[in-house]
Amino acid sequence: MSDLFHVSSSPHVRSKDTSSRIMQYVVLALLPTTFFGIYNFGYRALILILVTIASCVASEWVFEKIVHKKSTINDFSAVVTGLLLALNLPATLPWWEAALGGVFAIVIVKMMFGGLGQNFMNPALGARCFLLIAFAADMTKFAIDDYTGATPLAAMRNGEAVNAMDMLIGRTAGTIGETSAIAILIGAILLILLGVIDLRIPGTYIVTFVVFLLIFGGHGFDANYITAQLCGGGLMLGAFFMATDYVTSPITPNGKILFGVCLGVLTGLFRMYGANAEGVSFAIILSNLFVPMIEKITVPRAFGLVKEGKKHE
C-alpha cells in the first residue's frame, strides 16, 4: 500500500520549459532584429554583437570560478544579456566600451546580487545606462554610412518632420536593434505564440504611452506622429523583450497591468519633458524598482480570507 504514495517537495506541477529553453526562445525571437541590424549597419554591428555576448559569457564564467560556484553559462541568460545589450548600442561604439558594458551587466547588475533570478533590474539596460553616463558622447553618436543625421526622436524634438514608414521598416539612424519595428514585432509574435510572454505588460505599456501622447503630446490625433513615437527609439524592443523580463517584472496579473501603466507614463514624461529624446531604458529601470511594491498591493487575497473590518459584520 505504501508504494502507492510518493511524497516529494513542491512544485508538483512541472513544465517542459526550463530557464535555458526559455532563453533560447528569446535568442530565436531576437534573430530577425539582429540580422536586420547587421544588414543595416554592416560589420560594425556584427563585431559589437560578438563582443558583448563574449564579454557577458566570459564574465559569468570567470566570476563563478573565482567564487567557486557552479557554472551557469549553459542557461543562455548571459547570451541573452549580451545580445540585448548589443542591440541597445550604436554601431559606432568602440568595441572595448561594449565589452566593458558586458562586464558591468553580468558582474555588477547580475552576479553581485546572486545571479539569475536575484537581480533587481534588467542587466542589459543597467549596462546601457552605465555606458550612457560613462561615455555619453560615444553612446549618442549614430552617424554611420548612409545615416548621418540625428535620430528620428531627436529630429521630432527639434520640430523636424520624419518619415514614419522609414522608421517602421528600419531605414533610419539609431541603435543596432531599435530601427526596424517590423523585425521586432516578428520576434515579439514568436514569443507570444511560444507562450514565453503575454500581452499584459507590452500592451498596457503601448496603450498608456499613446494615451499620454494624445493628452500631453501637443499634436492631437496625428497618426504619423504617434507611429513615429512608437517606432522610434527603443520602445518596441523594450516593451516586448526587456519590460517582460521574468526576474524584474511583476508576476501578478494586475501587477503586470500596473507595471505597464508605470512604463507608459514614465516614458511619456521622459520623452516630452526630459533632457533626452529617448527615455525607455530609464523608464524600465525605474519601474523595476517599483516591482516589489506593485506585487505587494496586487497580490490576490487568499481564498476564505476577509478584510479585518468585515469579519465582525
Buried (B, 14 or more C-beta within 10 A) or exposed (E): EEEEEEEEEEEEEEEEEEBBBBBBBBBBBBBBBBEBBBEBBEEBBBBBBBBBBBBBBBBBBBBBEEEEEEEBBEBBBBBBBBBBBBBBBBBBBEBEBBBBBBBBBBBBBBBEBEBBEEBBBBBBBBBBBBBBEEBEEBBBEBEBEEBEEBBBBBBBBEEEEBEBEBBBBBBBBBBBBBBBBBBBBBBBEBBBEBEBBEBBBBBBBBEBBBBBBEEEBEBEEBEEBBBBBBBBBBBBBBBBBBBBBEBBBBEBEBBBBBBBBBBBBBBBBBBBEBEBBBBBBBBBBBBBEBBEEBBEEBEEEEEEEEEEEEEEE
